[in-house]
Amino acid sequence: MASSKQLENSIKRKTESIAKLQKEIKTQTAAVAKLKSELVVEKKKEAEAKAAKAKAKPKAKPKAKGKK
């Protein structure tokens, strides 16, 4: 069986590891939130560009002349 000192050290290491992982999770969650907001902005820009393109009048194509 492990001594109390060994158990205390083990608990301390695991607690520090958990704190480090929680900090990493927080950082990654913030990064995902930022990417999601950027995605929304880009989708909006693309939709506006598509709508503007659809509104633009198509250029008149010259009629093909029949060969004589």
CHARMM internal coordinates of N, CA and C (Angstrom, degrees):
IC EDIT
DIST 1 N 1 CA 1.4557
DIST 1 CA 1 C 1.5276
ANGL 1 N 1 CA 1 C 108.45
DIST 1 C 2 N 1.3332
ANGL 1 CA 1 C 2 N 115.05
DIHE 1 N 1 CA 1 C 2 N 147.33
DIST 2 N 2 CA 1.4620
ANGL 1 C 2 N 2 CA 120.56
DIHE 1 CA 1 C 2 N 2 CA -177.66
DIST 2 CA 2 C 1.5301
ANGL 2 N 2 CA 2 C 110.07
DIHE 1 C 2 N 2 CA 2 C -77.53
DIST 2 C 3 N 1.3244
ANGL 2 CA 2 C 3 N 113.97
DIHE 2 N 2 CA 2 C 3 N 150.44
DIST 3 N 3 CA 1.4576
ANGL 2 C 3 N 3 CA 118.99
DIHE 2 CA 2 C 3 N 3 CA 178.14
DIST 3 CA 3 C 1.5256
ANGL 3 N 3 CA 3 C 109.60
DIHE 2 C 3 N 3 CA 3 C -77.38
DIST 3 C 4 N 1.3216
ANGL 3 CA 3 C 4 N 115.18
DIHE 3 N 3 CA 3 C 4 N 165.77
DIST 4 N 4 CA 1.4620
ANGL 3 C 4 N 4 CA 119.15
DIHE 3 CA 3 C 4 N 4 CA -179.54
DIST 4 CA 4 C 1.5249
ANGL 4 N 4 CA 4 C 110.92
DIHE 3 C 4 N 4 CA 4 C -63.43
DIST 4 C 5 N 1.3474
ANGL 4 CA 4 C 5 N 117.58
DIHE 4 N 4 CA 4 C 5 N -34.74
DIST 5 N 5 CA 1.4611
ANGL 4 C 5 N 5 CA 121.28
DIHE 4 CA 4 C 5 N 5 CA 179.52
DIST 5 CA 5 C 1.5322
ANGL 5 N 5 CA 5 C 110.26
DIHE 4 C 5 N 5 CA 5 C -65.57
DIST 5 C 6 N 1.3252
ANGL 5 CA 5 C 6 N 116.51
DIHE 5 N 5 CA 5 C 6 N -42.25
DIST 6 N 6 CA 1.4643
ANGL 5 C 6 N 6 CA 120.36
DIHE 5 CA 5 C 6 N 6 CA 177.92
DIST 6 CA 6 C 1.5187
ANGL 6 N 6 CA 6 C 110.97
DIHE 5 C 6 N 6 CA 6 C -62.97
DIST 6 C 7 N 1.3212
ANGL 6 CA 6 C 7 N 116.77
DIHE 6 N 6 CA 6 C 7 N -42.91
DIST 7 N 7 CA 1.4591
ANGL 6 C 7 N 7 CA 121.25
DIHE 6 CA 6 C 7 N 7 CA 179.15
DIST 7 CA 7 C 1.5227
ANGL 7 N 7 CA 7 C 111.02
DIHE 6 C 7 N 7 CA 7 C -63.80
DIST 7 C 8 N 1.3387
ANGL 7 CA 7 C 8 N 116.99
DIHE 7 N 7 CA 7 C 8 N -41.49
DIST 8 N 8 CA 1.4628
ANGL 7 C 8 N 8 CA 120.67
DIHE 7 CA 7 C 8 N 8 CA 178.52
DIST 8 CA 8 C 1.5229
ANGL 8 N 8 CA 8 C 110.61
DIHE 7 C 8 N 8 CA 8 C -62.09
DIST 8 C 9 N 1.3366
ANGL 8 CA 8 C 9 N 116.59
DIHE 8 N 8 CA 8 C 9 N -43.89
DIST 9 N 9 CA 1.4598
ANGL 8 C 9 N 9 CA 120.24
DIHE 8 CA 8 C 9 N 9 CA 179.16
DIST 9 CA 9 C 1.5283
ANGL 9 N 9 CA 9 C 111.43
DIHE 8 C 9 N 9 CA 9 C -64.55
DIST 9 C 10 N 1.3139
ANGL 9 CA 9 C 10 N 116.14
DIHE 9 N 9 CA 9 C 10 N -40.24
DIST 10 N 10 CA 1.4577
ANGL 9 C 10 N 10 CA 120.71
DIHE 9 CA 9 C 10 N 10 CA 179.06
DIST 10 CA 10 C 1.5335
ANGL 10 N 10 CA 10 C 110.42
DIHE 9 C 10 N 10 CA 10 C -63.19
DIST 10 C 11 N 1.3194
ANGL 10 CA 10 C 11 N 115.78
DIHE 10 N 10 CA 10 C 11 N -44.62
DIST 11 N 11 CA 1.4680
ANGL 10 C 11 N 11 CA 120.87
DIHE 10 CA 10 C 11 N 11 CA 178.67
DIST 11 CA 11 C 1.5247
ANGL 11 N 11 CA 11 C 109.86
DIHE 10 C 11 N 11 CA 11 C -62.64
DIST 11 C 12 N 1.3287
ANGL 11 CA 11 C 12 N 117.03
DIHE 11 N 11 CA 11 C 12 N -42.45
DIST 12 N 12 CA 1.4617
ANGL 11 C 12 N 12 CA 121.36
DIHE 11 CA 11 C 12 N 12 CA -179.78
DIST 12 CA 12 C 1.5247
ANGL 12 N 12 CA 12 C 110.69
DIHE 11 C 12 N 12 CA 12 C -61.91
DIST 12 C 13 N 1.3398
ANGL 12 CA 12 C 13 N 117.56
DIHE 12 N 12 CA 12 C 13 N -46.10
DIST 13 N 13 CA 1.4649
ANGL 12 C 13 N 13 CA 121.24
DIHE 12 CA 12 C 13 N 13 CA 179.76
DIST 13 CA 13 C 1.5196
ANGL 13 N 13 CA 13 C 111.54
DIHE 12 C 13 N 13 CA 13 C -62.66
DIST 13 C 14 N 1.3091
ANGL 13 CA 13 C 14 N 116.01
DIHE 13 N 13 CA 13 C 14 N -43.97
DIST 14 N 14 CA 1.4592
ANGL 13 C 14 N 14 CA 119.45
DIHE 13 CA 13 C 14 N 14 CA -178.99
DIST 14 CA 14 C 1.5310
ANGL 14 N 14 CA 14 C 111.15
DIHE 13 C 14 N 14 CA 14 C -67.30
DIST 14 C 15 N 1.3226
ANGL 14 CA 14 C 15 N 118.13
DIHE 14 N 14 CA 14 C 15 N -37.23
DIST 15 N 15 CA 1.4537
ANGL 14 C 15 N 15 CA 122.15
DIHE 14 CA 14 C 15 N 15 CA 177.81
DIST 15 CA 15 C 1.5219
ANGL 15 N 15 CA 15 C 110.20
DIHE 14 C 15 N 15 CA 15 C -64.54
DIST 15 C 16 N 1.3191
ANGL 15 CA 15 C 16 N 117.32
DIHE 15 N 15 CA 15 C 16 N -42.28
DIST 16 N 16 CA 1.4630
ANGL 15 C 16 N 16 CA 121.36
DIHE 15 CA 15 C 16 N 16 CA 177.42
DIST 16 CA 16 C 1.5292
ANGL 16 N 16 CA 16 C 110.53
DIHE 15 C 16 N 16 CA 16 C -64.41
DIST 16 C 17 N 1.3207
ANGL 16 CA 16 C 17 N 116.08
DIHE 16 N 16 CA 16 C 17 N -39.40
DIST 17 N 17 CA 1.4631
ANGL 16 C 17 N 17 CA 120.66
DIHE 16 CA 16 C 17 N 17 CA 178.51
DIST 17 CA 17 C 1.5273
ANGL 17 N 17 CA 17 C 110.68
DIHE 16 C 17 N 17 CA 17 C -63.43
DIST 17 C 18 N 1.3140
ANGL 17 CA 17 C 18 N 116.26
DIHE 17 N 17 CA 17 C 18 N -42.50
DIST 18 N 18 CA 1.4663
ANGL 17 C 18 N 18 CA 121.24
DIHE 17 CA 17 C 18 N 18 CA 178.78
DIST 18 CA 18 C 1.5229
ANGL 18 N 18 CA 18 C 109.96
DIHE 17 C 18 N 18 CA 18 C -62.78
DIST 18 C 19 N 1.3244
ANGL 18 CA 18 C 19 N 117.63
DIHE 18 N 18 CA 18 C 19 N -43.60
DIST 19 N 19 CA 1.4628
ANGL 18 C 19 N 19 CA 121.24
DIHE 18 CA 18 C 19 N 19 CA 179.91
DIST 19 CA 19 C 1.5263
ANGL 19 N 19 CA 19 C 110.11
DIHE 18 C 19 N 19 CA 19 C -61.34
DIST 19 C 20 N 1.3265
ANGL 19 CA 19 C 20 N 116.63
DIHE 19 N 19 CA 19 C 20 N -42.50
DIST 20 N 20 CA 1.4637
ANGL 19 C 20 N 20 CA 121.15
DIHE 19 CA 19 C 20 N 20 CA 179.64
DIST 20 CA 20 C 1.5294
ANGL 20 N 20 CA 20 C 110.57
DIHE 19 C 20 N 20 CA 20 C -63.27
DIST 20 C 21 N 1.3313
ANGL 20 CA 20 C 21 N 116.39
DIHE 20 N 20 CA 20 C 21 N -44.54
DIST 21 N 21 CA 1.4656
ANGL 20 C 21 N 21 CA 120.47
DIHE 20 CA 20 C 21 N 21 CA 179.93
DIST 21 CA 21 C 1.5300
ANGL 21 N 21 CA 21 C 111.55
DIHE 20 C 21 N 21 CA 21 C -66.27
DIST 21 C 22 N 1.3330
ANGL 21 CA 21 C 22 N 117.47
DIHE 21 N 21 CA 21 C 22 N -38.36
DIST 22 N 22 CA 1.4576
ANGL 21 C 22 N 22 CA 120.51
DIHE 21 CA 21 C 22 N 22 CA 177.89
DIST 22 CA 22 C 1.5198
ANGL 22 N 22 CA 22 C 110.89
DIHE 21 C 22 N 22 CA 22 C -64.01
DIST 22 C 23 N 1.3290
ANGL 22 CA 22 C 23 N 116.65
DIHE 22 N 22 CA 22 C 23 N -38.39
DIST 23 N 23 CA 1.4627
ANGL 22 C 23 N 23 CA 120.51
DIHE 22 CA 22 C 23 N 23 CA 177.65
DIST 23 CA 23 C 1.5267
ANGL 23 N 23 CA 23 C 109.95
DIHE 22 C 23 N 23 CA 23 C -64.95
DIST 23 C 24 N 1.3217
ANGL 23 CA 23 C 24 N 116.72
DIHE 23 N 23 CA 23 C 24 N -41.70
DIST 24 N 24 CA 1.4614
ANGL 23 C 24 N 24 CA 120.95
DIHE 23 CA 23 C 24 N 24 CA 178.66
DIST 24 CA 24 C 1.5286
ANGL 24 N 24 CA 24 C 110.76
DIHE 23 C 24 N 24 CA 24 C -64.40
DIST 24 C 25 N 1.3193
ANGL 24 CA 24 C 25 N 117.30
DIHE 24 N 24 CA 24 C 25 N -41.18
DIST 25 N 25 CA 1.4652
ANGL 24 C 25 N 25 CA 121.43
DIHE 24 CA 24 C 25 N 25 CA 177.90
DIST 25 CA 25 C 1.5191
ANGL 25 N 25 CA 25 C 109.82
DIHE 24 C 25 N 25 CA 25 C -61.25
DIST 25 C 26 N 1.3235
ANGL 25 CA 25 C 26 N 117.06
DIHE 25 N 25 CA 25 C 26 N -43.08
DIST 26 N 26 CA 1.4634
ANGL 25 C 26 N 26 CA 121.28
DIHE 25 CA 25 C 26 N 26 CA 179.80
DIST 26 CA 26 C 1.5260
ANGL 26 N 26 CA 26 C 110.11
DIHE 25 C 26 N 26 CA 26 C -61.79
DIST 26 C 27 N 1.3277
ANGL 26 CA 26 C 27 N 116.60
DIHE 26 N 26 CA 26 C 27 N -43.25
DIST 27 N 27 CA 1.4581
ANGL 26 C 27 N 27 CA 121.44
DIHE 26 CA 26 C 27 N 27 CA 179.34
DIST 27 CA 27 C 1.5174
ANGL 27 N 27 CA 27 C 110.85
DIHE 26 C 27 N 27 CA 27 C -63.38
DIST 27 C 28 N 1.3161
ANGL 27 CA 27 C 28 N 116.92
DIHE 27 N 27 CA 27 C 28 N -45.65
DIST 28 N 28 CA 1.4624
ANGL 27 C 28 N 28 CA 121.20
DIHE 27 CA 27 C 28 N 28 CA -179.30
DIST 28 CA 28 C 1.5257
ANGL 28 N 28 CA 28 C 111.14
DIHE 27 C 28 N 28 CA 28 C -66.39
DIST 28 C 29 N 1.3206
ANGL 28 CA 28 C 29 N 117.55
DIHE 28 N 28 CA 28 C 29 N -37.58
DIST 29 N 29 CA 1.4587
ANGL 28 C 29 N 29 CA 121.53
DIHE 28 CA 28 C 29 N 29 CA 178.28
DIST 29 CA 29 C 1.5275
ANGL 29 N 29 CA 29 C 110.20
DIHE 28 C 29 N 29 CA 29 C -63.59
DIST 29 C 30 N 1.3243
ANGL 29 CA 29 C 30 N 116.46
DIHE 29 N 29 CA 29 C 30 N -40.76
DIST 30 N 30 CA 1.4641
ANGL 29 C 30 N 30 CA 120.75
DIHE 29 CA 29 C 30 N 30 CA 177.74
DIST 30 CA 30 C 1.5303
ANGL 30 N 30 CA 30 C 110.33
DIHE 29 C 30 N 30 CA 30 C -64.75
DIST 30 C 31 N 1.3269
ANGL 30 CA 30 C 31 N 116.49
DIHE 30 N 30 CA 30 C 31 N -39.81
DIST 31 N 31 CA 1.4651
ANGL 30 C 31 N 31 CA 120.32
DIHE 30 CA 30 C 31 N 31 CA 179.10
DIST 31 CA 31 C 1.5234
ANGL 31 N 31 CA 31 C 110.65
DIHE 30 C 31 N 31 CA 31 C -64.05
DIST 31 C 32 N 1.3167
ANGL 31 CA 31 C 32 N 117.40
DIHE 31 N 31 CA 31 C 32 N -40.94
DIST 32 N 32 CA 1.4624
ANGL 31 C 32 N 32 CA 121.30
DIHE 31 CA 31 C 32 N 32 CA 178.84
DIST 32 CA 32 C 1.5252
ANGL 32 N 32 CA 32 C 110.20
DIHE 31 C 32 N 32 CA 32 C -65.16
DIST 32 C 33 N 1.3155
ANGL 32 CA 32 C 33 N 117.54
DIHE 32 N 32 CA 32 C 33 N -41.95
DIST 33 N 33 CA 1.4695
ANGL 32 C 33 N 33 CA 121.11
DIHE 32 CA 32 C 33 N 33 CA 178.72
DIST 33 CA 33 C 1.5248
ANGL 33 N 33 CA 33 C 110.60
DIHE 32 C 33 N 33 CA 33 C -61.49
DIST 33 C 34 N 1.3303
ANGL 33 CA 33 C 34 N 116.46
DIHE 33 N 33 CA 33 C 34 N -41.42
DIST 34 N 34 CA 1.4651
ANGL 33 C 34 N 34 CA 120.49
DIHE 33 CA 33 C 34 N 34 CA 178.90
DIST 34 CA 34 C 1.5209
ANGL 34 N 34 CA 34 C 110.49
DIHE 33 C 34 N 34 CA 34 C -63.99
DIST 34 C 35 N 1.3275
ANGL 34 CA 34 C 35 N 117.03
DIHE 34 N 34 CA 34 C 35 N -43.77
DIST 35 N 35 CA 1.4629
ANGL 34 C 35 N 35 CA 121.04
DIHE 34 CA 34 C 35 N 35 CA 179.29
DIST 35 CA 35 C 1.5247
ANGL 35 N 35 CA 35 C 111.26
DIHE 34 C 35 N 35 CA 35 C -63.88
DIST 35 C 36 N 1.3138
ANGL 35 CA 35 C 36 N 117.19
DIHE 35 N 35 CA 35 C 36 N -38.58
DIST 36 N 36 CA 1.4641
ANGL 35 C 36 N 36 CA 120.47
DIHE 35 CA 35 C 36 N 36 CA 178.40
DIST 36 CA 36 C 1.5274
ANGL 36 N 36 CA 36 C 110.79
DIHE 35 C 36 N 36 CA 36 C -63.46
DIST 36 C 37 N 1.3293
ANGL 36 CA 36 C 37 N 116.35
DIHE 36 N 36 CA 36 C 37 N -41.76
DIST 37 N 37 CA 1.4652
ANGL 36 C 37 N 37 CA 118.63
DIHE 36 CA 36 C 37 N 37 CA 179.50
DIST 37 CA 37 C 1.5269
ANGL 37 N 37 CA 37 C 110.51
DIHE 36 C 37 N 37 CA 37 C -66.69
DIST 37 C 38 N 1.3316
ANGL 37 CA 37 C 38 N 117.23
DIHE 37 N 37 CA 37 C 38 N -38.20
DIST 38 N 38 CA 1.4643
ANGL 37 C 38 N 38 CA 120.72
DIHE 37 CA 37 C 38 N 38 CA 176.53
DIST 38 CA 38 C 1.5256
ANGL 38 N 38 CA 38 C 110.75
DIHE 37 C 38 N 38 CA 38 C -64.31
DIST 38 C 39 N 1.3247
ANGL 38 CA 38 C 39 N 116.29
DIHE 38 N 38 CA 38 C 39 N -37.82
DIST 39 N 39 CA 1.4615
ANGL 38 C 39 N 39 CA 121.05
DIHE 38 CA 38 C 39 N 39 CA 178.73
DIST 39 CA 39 C 1.5224
ANGL 39 N 39 CA 39 C 110.53
DIHE 38 C 39 N 39 CA 39 C -62.78
DIST 39 C 40 N 1.3107
ANGL 39 CA 39 C 40 N 117.05
DIHE 39 N 39 CA 39 C 40 N -43.75
DIST 40 N 40 CA 1.4681
ANGL 39 C 40 N 40 CA 121.21
DIHE 39 CA 39 C 40 N 40 CA 179.11
DIST 40 CA 40 C 1.5290
ANGL 40 N 40 CA 40 C 110.10
DIHE 39 C 40 N 40 CA 40 C -60.45
DIST 40 C 41 N 1.3288
ANGL 40 CA 40 C 41 N 116.44
DIHE 40 N 40 CA 40 C 41 N -44.08
DIST 41 N 41 CA 1.4666
ANGL 40 C 41 N 41 CA 120.77
DIHE 40 CA 40 C 41 N 41 CA -179.75
DIST 41 CA 41 C 1.5293
ANGL 41 N 41 CA 41 C 110.12
DIHE 40 C 41 N 41 CA 41 C -63.04
DIST 41 C 42 N 1.3157
ANGL 41 CA 41 C 42 N 117.14
DIHE 41 N 41 CA 41 C 42 N -45.65
DIST 42 N 42 CA 1.4669
ANGL 41 C 42 N 42 CA 120.97
DIHE 41 CA 41 C 42 N 42 CA -178.78
DIST 42 CA 42 C 1.5221
ANGL 42 N 42 CA 42 C 111.64
DIHE 41 C 42 N 42 CA 42 C -65.17
DIST 42 C 43 N 1.3249
ANGL 42 CA 42 C 43 N 117.57
DIHE 42 N 42 CA 42 C 43 N -40.15
DIST 43 N 43 CA 1.4634
ANGL 42 C 43 N 43 CA 120.45
DIHE 42 CA 42 C 43 N 43 CA 178.26
DIST 43 CA 43 C 1.5247
ANGL 43 N 43 CA 43 C 110.31
DIHE 42 C 43 N 43 CA 43 C -63.43
DIST 43 C 44 N 1.3395
ANGL 43 CA 43 C 44 N 116.18
DIHE 43 N 43 CA 43 C 44 N -39.07
DIST 44 N 44 CA 1.4536
ANGL 43 C 44 N 44 CA 120.58
DIHE 43 CA 43 C 44 N 44 CA 178.98
DIST 44 CA 44 C 1.5286
ANGL 44 N 44 CA 44 C 109.97
DIHE 43 C 44 N 44 CA 44 C -64.44
DIST 44 C 45 N 1.3418
ANGL 44 CA 44 C 45 N 116.12
DIHE 44 N 44 CA 44 C 45 N -44.06
DIST 45 N 45 CA 1.4665
ANGL 44 C 45 N 45 CA 120.00
DIHE 44 CA 44 C 45 N 45 CA 178.97
DIST 45 CA 45 C 1.5255
ANGL 45 N 45 CA 45 C 110.65
DIHE 44 C 45 N 45 CA 45 C -61.83
DIST 45 C 46 N 1.3249
ANGL 45 CA 45 C 46 N 116.89
DIHE 45 N 45 CA 45 C 46 N -43.95
DIST 46 N 46 CA 1.4649
ANGL 45 C 46 N 46 CA 120.64
DIHE 45 CA 45 C 46 N 46 CA 179.90
DIST 46 CA 46 C 1.5249
ANGL 46 N 46 CA 46 C 110.98
DIHE 45 C 46 N 46 CA 46 C -63.56
DIST 46 C 47 N 1.3245
ANGL 46 CA 46 C 47 N 117.14
DIHE 46 N 46 CA 46 C 47 N -40.92
DIST 47 N 47 CA 1.4647
ANGL 46 C 47 N 47 CA 120.64
DIHE 46 CA 46 C 47 N 47 CA 179.41
DIST 47 CA 47 C 1.5268
ANGL 47 N 47 CA 47 C 110.34
DIHE 46 C 47 N 47 CA 47 C -64.89
DIST 47 C 48 N 1.3281
ANGL 47 CA 47 C 48 N 117.03
DIHE 47 N 47 CA 47 C 48 N -40.57
DIST 48 N 48 CA 1.4639
ANGL 47 C 48 N 48 CA 120.21
DIHE 47 CA 47 C 48 N 48 CA 178.55
DIST 48 CA 48 C 1.5222
ANGL 48 N 48 CA 48 C 110.62
DIHE 47 C 48 N 48 CA 48 C -65.46
DIST 48 C 49 N 1.3303
ANGL 48 CA 48 C 49 N 116.65
DIHE 48 N 48 CA 48 C 49 N -41.35
DIST 49 N 49 CA 1.4610
ANGL 48 C 49 N 49 CA 120.51
DIHE 48 CA 48 C 49 N 49 CA 179.45
DIST 49 CA 49 C 1.5244
ANGL 49 N 49 CA 49 C 110.30
DIHE 48 C 49 N 49 CA 49 C -64.66
DIST 49 C 50 N 1.3114
ANGL 49 CA 49 C 50 N 115.99
DIHE 49 N 49 CA 49 C 50 N -40.26
DIST 50 N 50 CA 1.4641
ANGL 49 C 50 N 50 CA 120.29
DIHE 49 CA 49 C 50 N 50 CA 179.86
DIST 50 CA 50 C 1.5312
ANGL 50 N 50 CA 50 C 109.88
DIHE 49 C 50 N 50 CA 50 C -66.19
DIST 50 C 51 N 1.3253
ANGL 50 CA 50 C 51 N 116.84
DIHE 50 N 50 CA 50 C 51 N -41.21
DIST 51 N 51 CA 1.4645
ANGL 50 C 51 N 51 CA 120.78
DIHE 50 CA 50 C 51 N 51 CA 179.07
DIST 51 CA 51 C 1.5226
ANGL 51 N 51 CA 51 C 110.57
DIHE 50 C 51 N 51 CA 51 C -65.86
DIST 51 C 52 N 1.3205
ANGL 51 CA 51 C 52 N 116.74
DIHE 51 N 51 CA 51 C 52 N -40.11
DIST 52 N 52 CA 1.4614
ANGL 51 C 52 N 52 CA 120.25
DIHE 51 CA 51 C 52 N 52 CA 179.42
DIST 52 CA 52 C 1.5235
ANGL 52 N 52 CA 52 C 110.29
DIHE 51 C 52 N 52 CA 52 C -66.02
DIST 52 C 53 N 1.3095
ANGL 52 CA 52 C 53 N 116.19
DIHE 52 N 52 CA 52 C 53 N -38.59
DIST 53 N 53 CA 1.4623
ANGL 52 C 53 N 53 CA 120.35
DIHE 52 CA 52 C 53 N 53 CA 179.63
DIST 53 CA 53 C 1.5260
ANGL 53 N 53 CA 53 C 110.31
DIHE 52 C 53 N 53 CA 53 C -67.37
DIST 53 C 54 N 1.3217
ANGL 53 CA 53 C 54 N 116.87
DIHE 53 N 53 CA 53 C 54 N -37.73
DIST 54 N 54 CA 1.4564
ANGL 53 C 54 N 54 CA 120.77
DIHE 53 CA 53 C 54 N 54 CA 179.76
DIST 54 CA 54 C 1.5365
ANGL 54 N 54 CA 54 C 110.61
DIHE 53 C 54 N 54 CA 54 C -69.10
DIST 54 C 55 N 1.3331
ANGL 54 CA 54 C 55 N 116.52
DIHE 54 N 54 CA 54 C 55 N -32.87
DIST 55 N 55 CA 1.4607
ANGL 54 C 55 N 55 CA 120.31
DIHE 54 CA 54 C 55 N 55 CA 179.65
DIST 55 CA 55 C 1.5204
ANGL 55 N 55 CA 55 C 112.17
DIHE 54 C 55 N 55 CA 55 C -74.09
DIST 55 C 56 N 1.3224
ANGL 55 CA 55 C 56 N 115.94
DIHE 55 N 55 CA 55 C 56 N -28.96
DIST 56 N 56 CA 1.4680
ANGL 55 C 56 N 56 CA 119.75
DIHE 55 CA 55 C 56 N 56 CA -177.66
DIST 56 CA 56 C 1.5196
ANGL 56 N 56 CA 56 C 109.45
DIHE 55 C 56 N 56 CA 56 C -61.32
DIST 56 C 57 N 1.3232
ANGL 56 CA 56 C 57 N 114.96
DIHE 56 N 56 CA 56 C 57 N 138.85
DIST 57 N 57 CA 1.4602
ANGL 56 C 57 N 57 CA 119.25
DIHE 56 CA 56 C 57 N 57 CA -178.96
DIST 57 CA 57 C 1.5196
ANGL 57 N 57 CA 57 C 109.17
DIHE 56 C 57 N 57 CA 57 C -72.99
DIST 57 C 58 N 1.3040
ANGL 57 CA 57 C 58 N 116.03
DIHE 57 N 57 CA 57 C 58 N 133.82
DIST 58 N 58 CA 1.4675
ANGL 57 C 58 N 58 CA 117.26
DIHE 57 CA 57 C 58 N 58 CA 177.73
DIST 58 CA 58 C 1.5202
ANGL 58 N 58 CA 58 C 110.10
DIHE 57 C 58 N 58 CA 58 C -68.69
DIST 58 C 59 N 1.2995
ANGL 58 CA 58 C 59 N 115.71
DIHE 58 N 58 CA 58 C 59 N 144.76
DIST 59 N 59 CA 1.4606
ANGL 58 C 59 N 59 CA 120.15
DIHE 58 CA 58 C 59 N 59 CA 179.76
DIST 59 CA 59 C 1.5213
ANGL 59 N 59 CA 59 C 108.86
DIHE 58 C 59 N 59 CA 59 C -71.40
DIST 59 C 60 N 1.3275
ANGL 59 CA 59 C 60 N 114.82
DIHE 59 N 59 CA 59 C 60 N 142.31
DIST 60 N 60 CA 1.4759
ANGL 59 C 60 N 60 CA 119.50
DIHE 59 CA 59 C 60 N 60 CA 178.91
DIST 60 CA 60 C 1.5233
ANGL 60 N 60 CA 60 C 108.59
DIHE 59 C 60 N 60 CA 60 C -72.07
DIST 60 C 61 N 1.2996
ANGL 60 CA 60 C 61 N 114.62
DIHE 60 N 60 CA 60 C 61 N 127.80
DIST 61 N 61 CA 1.4601
ANGL 60 C 61 N 61 CA 119.49
DIHE 60 CA 60 C 61 N 61 CA 178.97
DIST 61 CA 61 C 1.5261
ANGL 61 N 61 CA 61 C 108.40
DIHE 60 C 61 N 61 CA 61 C -89.04
DIST 61 C 62 N 1.3206
ANGL 61 CA 61 C 62 N 117.12
DIHE 61 N 61 CA 61 C 62 N 138.65
DIST 62 N 62 CA 1.4785
ANGL 61 C 62 N 62 CA 118.18
DIHE 61 CA 61 C 62 N 62 CA 177.39
DIST 62 CA 62 C 1.5206
ANGL 62 N 62 CA 62 C 109.73
DIHE 61 C 62 N 62 CA 62 C -66.51
DIST 62 C 63 N 1.3154
ANGL 62 CA 62 C 63 N 113.38
DIHE 62 N 62 CA 62 C 63 N 141.05
DIST 63 N 63 CA 1.4683
ANGL 62 C 63 N 63 CA 118.36
DIHE 62 CA 62 C 63 N 63 CA -179.93
DIST 63 CA 63 C 1.5120
ANGL 63 N 63 CA 63 C 109.20
DIHE 62 C 63 N 63 CA 63 C -73.30
DIST 63 C 64 N 1.2939
ANGL 63 CA 63 C 64 N 115.22
DIHE 63 N 63 CA 63 C 64 N 142.60
DIST 64 N 64 CA 1.4635
ANGL 63 C 64 N 64 CA 119.59
DIHE 63 CA 63 C 64 N 64 CA 177.63
DIST 64 CA 64 C 1.5026
ANGL 64 N 64 CA 64 C 109.09
DIHE 63 C 64 N 64 CA 64 C -75.92
DIST 64 C 65 N 1.3015
ANGL 64 CA 64 C 65 N 116.44
DIHE 64 N 64 CA 64 C 65 N 130.10
DIST 65 N 65 CA 1.4540
ANGL 64 C 65 N 65 CA 120.80
DIHE 64 CA 64 C 65 N 65 CA 179.67
DIST 65 CA 65 C 1.5131
ANGL 65 N 65 CA 65 C 109.15
DIHE 64 C 65 N 65 CA 65 C -88.97
DIST 65 C 66 N 1.2929
ANGL 65 CA 65 C 66 N 115.68
DIHE 65 N 65 CA 65 C 66 N 139.39
DIST 66 N 66 CA 1.4502
ANGL 65 C 66 N 66 CA 120.03
DIHE 65 CA 65 C 66 N 66 CA 179.62
DIST 66 CA 66 C 1.5194
ANGL 66 N 66 CA 66 C 110.75
DIHE 65 C 66 N 66 CA 66 C -71.92
DIST 66 C 67 N 1.3018
ANGL 66 CA 66 C 67 N 116.30
DIHE 66 N 66 CA 66 C 67 N 146.11
DIST 67 N 67 CA 1.4697
ANGL 66 C 67 N 67 CA 119.96
DIHE 66 CA 66 C 67 N 67 CA 178.89
DIST 67 CA 67 C 1.5317
ANGL 67 N 67 CA 67 C 109.10
DIHE 66 C 67 N 67 CA 67 C -76.27
DIST 67 C 68 N 1.3222
ANGL 67 CA 67 C 68 N 115.49
DIHE 67 N 67 CA 67 C 68 N 141.71
DIST 68 N 68 CA 1.4675
ANGL 67 C 68 N 68 CA 120.42
DIHE 67 CA 67 C 68 N 68 CA 179.88
DIST 68 CA 68 C 1.4885
ANGL 68 N 68 CA 68 C 110.89
DIHE 67 C 68 N 68 CA 68 C -101.80
END
COOR INIT
IC SEED 1 N 1 CA 1 C
IC BUILD
